[in-house]
């Protein structure tokens, strides 16, 4: 590795580390302090509701596709 590549990597690493150090102090600090890991029950409810939403959106898309393939034959 050349000196130019190495200095570029070092600059990128320094920039990343400086952003990571100030992560909990800026405008997101309050949110990060309040954040917590969800319980198993909360996680299950979130997965359940998300799955229902994905299935509903898929069903609506399928119904639209089905209507678009069936209805043109009647006209």
HELIX and SHEET records of a PDB file:
HELIX    1   1 UNK A    3  UNK A   21  1                                  19    
HELIX    2   2 UNK A   29  UNK A   34  1                                   6    
HELIX    3   3 UNK A   40  UNK A   70  1                                  31    
HELIX    4   4 UNK A   71  UNK A   74  5                                   4    
END                                                                             
